[in-house]
Structures are given as C-alpha cells and as structure tokens.
Amino acid sequence: MRIKNIIISSLLFLCFFEFIYAESRKSFWIDLLQYEPVSYEQIVYDLKNVDIIYFGESHRIDRHHDMHKRLLNDLCKNEKRPILLGVEQLEHKFQSDLDNYNGKKITFEKLAKDTNWKKRWGNYEDYKPIFETARTCGMKIIALNAPLEAVREIGRKGLSSLSEDEKKLIAKDIDLSDAAHKKYISLVLQVHAHMTPEKTETVYQAQVTRDETMAENMANEIRNMKTKPLALVIAGSGHVEYGFGVPNRIKRRVPDLKHRIILFSESGDLVLTETEKAQSKSISITHDDLHFLPAPAGNYVHITEQKPD
C-alpha cells in the first residue's frame, strides 16, 4: 500500500509540474508505441540511449520552441558524446556563417543578418533561445536545408527544370518511389485552395528534395565525425512524422542509427495569417483515410490542452 501511495504521489507531482510548465493549460506526454502516459524524465533517459532524435514542430508555435530548448538543455547534461544539431531553418549554403556563430565569432543577430534569415525563412527570432542553448552546450549546429530558390523552382516546374549548377546544391540521390509517403503528402496538400494533381506532383518533388537534402547533409556530418555523435534534428513535423521524410532518408544513408521521433500537438495554437487563410480551404482527413500508414507518427508526443476560444 505504501509503494502504491508513493507512485500515486509521484504521478500527481509530475502532472502538477507539467500543468505549471504549460502556462496553466494541462499537458502530458504519451508513448505512442506503448500507448501509455510517460514522464518527461523517462523520455530524457530513453533519448540519451539512442543515436539520433528528430524533433518535429509547427514553426510558429512558441511552446514547441520552448520544449525544444528544454530538451536540448537536458540532453547535453553529462553527455560525453559530441552533439550535432541539424536545423531545417537555415540553408546548407550558409554553413560557413553558421560555423562563425558556432565558434562564437559572431552574435545570433549577425548570423541572421548575414544569412538574410528574416527574408528567407521568417520568424528567426523564435529560434534564438534554441541556438543560444545549443552553443552554450557546445553543440555543433548544422544548416540542413536546400536553397529556397531551387525548392520554389521544383515546386513550380518539377526537378527536371533545375540547371546543372542548381542540382549541385541539392541532394545527389532523390528517391521519389515511396508510394505511402506520396499518398500521405497528397492528402495533406489538399488544404491548399488551388492544388491540382499536376501541382501536387511538383510540390511533392519539392518536399522530397528538402527531405533528401537535409538527410544527406546530416548523414555526411555524422559519417565525418571521429567519435559517433548524438545527433539531433529540428524540422517541421511534416518532415519527420511516420519516419517518411528525413528519418527514413538518413536511415538509407546511415543504416545503423537508433532513432526517436518527438512530436507536439498544435491544440489550437497555430494561427494562420490572412494570406494563408486566403490560400487555403477546409479539408477533413479521417481515420479511414490514414489506415494505410505503416506505424505511429512517432515515438513520443507532447499533448497540450486545447486553447480556449
């Protein structure tokens, strides 16, 4: 009876802690493979015993960034392996600028200016706490993404439209043969008001180009390390969920990596801009639509109570 009371007290404490951390909105973690609630401490313990961790996000939700910062800080504690942090938010051609930041030669603001981050991505300020935490921990930050211009060109006209010079800046090996991935992305893309079958094909090619380029850049960094690192990747959820995007494509290049996928609920926190609203339409994706998917979306998901209206 005493052991049972201790367990109950511990669970209540964890629930209270998560409640406070989520700014008065209830939140908790779920192990998607065991179908059970799990504590934050158990997740960190598990993550310290793998080789690569994928953090999905919605790019404009602050609590996703806050949790990434928290996880990065706790993962670097007492970690003897070198740590790599790959980020979608910067294009790989800016790695030399990022190396100046990694080496503490420039500030975050100078990095943002030198890479024209505000124009090429947007909300760069939201990533400052993550970058500062990573640098303080001694992580090497890796710019993973393909050039914006190439991705846009592919989205409009397809991969075959790229020049030879443009092809040198994206992944050498781009696999478009995953039928389940293509079916899933095609479902999600229907949210765009003017999406057609022809447009879906080229936009899918652009999505995979990002996935393959991020995977190739991260895999190269991992293979070039003298000591096997702990690798972390922060990217939009669409690039990591179900393992379809970056995870499977890194696995193809470096097969022996143990990985975990961490996801977060949106819970009403994603607010579309007026332009985004004008370009989108309401769609419904049902459980029946998703029954073809081969596995859960990830290993762990952080659920936060729906935002009040």
C-alpha positions in Angstrom: 0.0 0.0 0.0 2.8 2.4 0.9 4.5 1.8 -2.6 1.2 2.4 -4.3 0.8 5.7 -2.4 4.3 6.8 -3.4 3.6 6.0 -7.1 0.3 8.0 -7.0 2.1 10.9 -5.2 4.8 10.9 -7.9 2.3 10.9 -10.7 0.4 13.7 -9.2 3.6 15.7 -8.8 4.5 15.2 -12.4 1.1 16.2 -13.6 1.2 19.3 -11.5 4.7 20.1 -12.9 3.5 19.7 -16.5 0.4 21.8 -15.7 2.6 24.7 -14.5 5.1 24.4 -17.3 2.3 24.7 -19.9 1.2 28.0 -18.5 -2.0 26.7 -16.8 -3.0 24.5 -19.7 -2.9 20.8 -18.9 -0.3 18.9 -20.7 1.3 15.4 -20.7 3.5 13.0 -22.7 2.3 9.8 -24.4 4.4 6.9 -25.5 2.9 6.2 -28.9 4.3 2.7 -29.1 3.3 1.6 -25.7 0.0 3.6 -25.7 0.7 4.9 -22.2 1.4 8.2 -20.5 5.1 8.7 -19.8 7.0 11.2 -17.7 9.4 13.7 -19.1 12.2 12.2 -17.1 11.6 8.8 -18.6 11.7 10.3 -22.1 15.0 12.1 -21.5 16.5 8.8 -20.1 15.4 7.0 -23.2 16.7 9.7 -25.6 20.1 9.6 -24.1 20.4 5.9 -25.2 19.9 6.5 -29.0 21.9 7.9 -31.8 19.6 10.4 -33.5 16.5 12.3 -32.3 14.0 14.0 -34.6 12.1 16.9 -33.1 9.0 17.8 -35.1 7.4 21.3 -34.8 4.9 23.7 -36.1 7.3 26.6 -36.9 5.2 29.4 -35.3 4.1 27.8 -32.0 6.2 29.1 -29.1 5.7 26.2 -26.8 7.2 23.8 -29.4 10.3 26.0 -29.4 10.3 26.2 -25.6 10.2 22.4 -25.2 13.0 22.0 -27.8 15.1 24.3 -25.7 14.3 22.4 -22.6 15.1 19.1 -24.2 18.4 20.3 -25.7 19.5 21.6 -22.3 18.7 18.4 -20.5 20.2 16.1 -23.2 23.5 17.9 -23.1 23.9 17.4 -19.3 26.6 14.8 -18.6 26.6 13.8 -22.3 30.1 12.5 -23.2 29.4 12.2 -26.9 29.8 15.2 -29.2 26.4 16.6 -30.1 25.2 17.7 -33.6 22.1 19.8 -34.0 20.8 19.9 -37.6 18.2 22.6 -38.3 15.8 23.0 -41.2 15.6 26.7 -40.7 18.9 27.5 -42.4 20.1 26.5 -45.9 23.3 24.5 -46.1 25.0 27.1 -48.3 25.2 29.3 -45.2 27.2 26.7 -43.1 30.3 28.9 -43.1 28.2 31.7 -41.5 26.8 29.2 -39.0 30.4 28.0 -38.3 31.3 31.6 -37.3 28.3 31.5 -34.9 29.3 28.1 -33.6 32.8 29.4 -32.9 31.4 32.4 -31.1 32.9 34.8 -33.6 29.5 36.4 -34.3 26.3 37.0 -32.5 22.9 35.5 -33.3 21.8 38.8 -34.7 24.8 38.9 -37.0 24.1 35.4 -38.2 20.6 36.3 -39.0 21.7 39.4 -41.0 24.5 37.6 -42.9 22.1 34.8 -44.0 19.2 37.1 -44.7 17.2 34.8 -42.4 14.3 37.1 -42.0 13.5 37.1 -45.7 14.5 33.5 -46.5 12.6 31.9 -43.5 10.7 34.4 -41.4 10.5 34.1 -37.6 14.2 33.8 -36.9 13.8 35.5 -33.5 11.9 32.5 -32.2 14.9 30.3 -32.7 17.4 32.4 -30.8 16.9 30.6 -27.4 17.4 27.3 -29.1 20.6 28.4 -30.9 22.0 30.0 -27.8 21.3 26.9 -25.7 22.9 24.7 -28.3 26.0 26.9 -28.5 26.3 27.1 -24.7 26.1 23.3 -24.5 28.9 23.1 -27.1 26.8 21.5 -29.8 27.8 22.0 -33.5 24.8 23.4 -35.3 24.3 22.2 -38.9 22.4 24.1 -41.6 20.5 21.4 -43.4 18.1 22.8 -45.9 18.1 23.1 -49.7 18.3 26.5 -51.4 15.0 28.3 -51.3 15.2 29.3 -55.0 15.7 25.7 -56.1 12.8 24.4 -53.9 10.5 27.0 -55.4 11.6 26.2 -58.9 10.9 22.5 -58.3 7.5 23.3 -56.8 6.6 25.2 -59.9 8.1 23.1 -62.7 9.5 19.9 -61.2 13.0 18.5 -60.7 13.8 18.4 -64.4 13.7 22.2 -64.6 16.8 22.7 -62.5 20.1 23.8 -64.1 23.2 21.7 -63.5 24.5 24.4 -61.1 21.3 24.3 -59.1 21.5 20.5 -58.9 24.9 20.7 -57.2 23.2 22.4 -54.2 20.6 19.7 -53.5 21.0 16.0 -52.6 22.6 13.8 -55.2 20.2 10.9 -54.5 16.5 11.8 -54.5 14.1 8.9 -54.2 10.5 9.6 -55.2 9.4 6.0 -55.1 7.8 5.8 -51.6 4.1 5.4 -52.5 2.8 5.6 -48.9 4.7 8.9 -48.4 3.4 10.3 -51.6 -0.2 9.3 -50.7 0.1 10.9 -47.3 1.6 14.2 -48.6 -1.1 14.3 -51.3 -3.8 14.1 -48.7 -2.2 16.9 -46.6 -1.6 19.2 -49.7 -5.4 19.3 -50.4 -5.6 22.1 -47.8 -4.2 24.4 -50.5 -7.1 26.1 -52.3 -5.6 25.8 -55.8 -4.0 22.4 -55.6 -4.3 20.3 -58.7 -3.0 16.7 -59.5 -0.3 18.2 -61.7 0.7 20.7 -59.0 0.6 18.0 -56.3 3.3 16.1 -58.3 5.8 19.0 -58.4 5.1 20.2 -54.9 5.8 16.6 -53.7 9.1 16.6 -55.6 10.0 19.9 -53.8 9.1 18.3 -50.4 11.2 15.3 -51.1 14.1 17.5 -52.3 14.1 19.2 -48.9 13.9 15.8 -47.1 16.8 14.3 -49.1 19.0 17.4 -48.9 18.5 17.6 -45.2 19.2 13.9 -44.8 22.3 14.0 -47.0 23.8 17.0 -45.1 23.1 15.4 -41.7 24.4 12.0 -42.8 27.6 13.5 -44.1 28.2 15.2 -40.8 27.6 12.0 -38.8 29.9 10.0 -41.0 32.7 12.6 -40.8 32.8 12.5 -37.0 35.7 10.6 -35.5 33.5 9.7 -32.5 29.9 8.6 -33.0 27.8 11.7 -32.0 24.4 12.2 -30.5 22.6 13.8 -33.5 19.5 16.0 -33.1 17.3 17.3 -35.9 14.7 20.1 -35.6 12.3 20.3 -38.6 8.7 20.8 -39.4 6.6 17.8 -38.3 5.8 17.0 -42.0 9.5 16.2 -42.5 9.7 13.7 -39.7 6.3 12.2 -38.8 5.8 8.5 -39.6 9.5 8.4 -40.4 8.7 9.2 -44.0 10.8 12.3 -44.7 14.2 12.9 -43.1 14.4 9.8 -40.8 14.0 7.2 -43.5 16.3 9.0 -45.8 19.0 9.3 -43.2 18.5 5.6 -42.4 19.1 4.8 -46.1 22.5 6.5 -45.9 23.5 5.5 -42.3 21.5 2.3 -41.6 22.8 1.5 -38.0 21.4 4.6 -36.2 18.9 4.1 -33.3 16.4 6.9 -33.6 13.4 8.5 -31.8 10.8 10.9 -33.2 9.3 13.5 -30.9 6.1 15.4 -31.8 3.9 18.0 -30.3 0.1 18.8 -30.6 -1.0 22.0 -32.2 -4.0 22.3 -29.9 -5.4 25.4 -31.5 -2.2 27.4 -31.2 -1.4 27.7 -34.9 -2.8 31.0 -36.2 -2.9 31.4 -39.9 -2.0 34.8 -41.5 -4.6 36.5 -43.7 -2.6 35.4 -46.8 -2.5 31.8 -45.6 -6.3 31.8 -45.0 -6.9 33.1 -48.5 -4.8 30.4 -50.0 -6.3 27.5 -48.0 -9.5 25.6 -47.7 -11.1 23.4 -45.1 -10.4 19.6 -45.5 -11.2 16.6 -43.5 -8.8 13.7 -43.2 -10.4 10.8 -41.4 -9.0 7.7 -39.7 -10.2 5.6 -42.7 -8.0 7.9 -44.9 -5.0 7.1 -42.8 -5.3 3.4 -42.3 -2.6 2.8 -45.0 0.0 4.3 -42.7 2.5 1.7 -41.5 3.3 2.9 -38.0 2.5 5.5 -35.4 3.6 9.0 -36.3 6.5 9.0 -33.8 7.7 7.6 -30.5 6.5 10.3 -28.1 4.0 13.1 -28.4 3.5 16.0 -26.1 -0.2 16.8 -25.8 -1.4 20.2 -24.5 -5.0 21.1 -23.7 -6.9 22.8 -26.5 -6.5 26.5 -26.5 -9.7 28.2 -25.2 -11.7 30.2 -27.8 
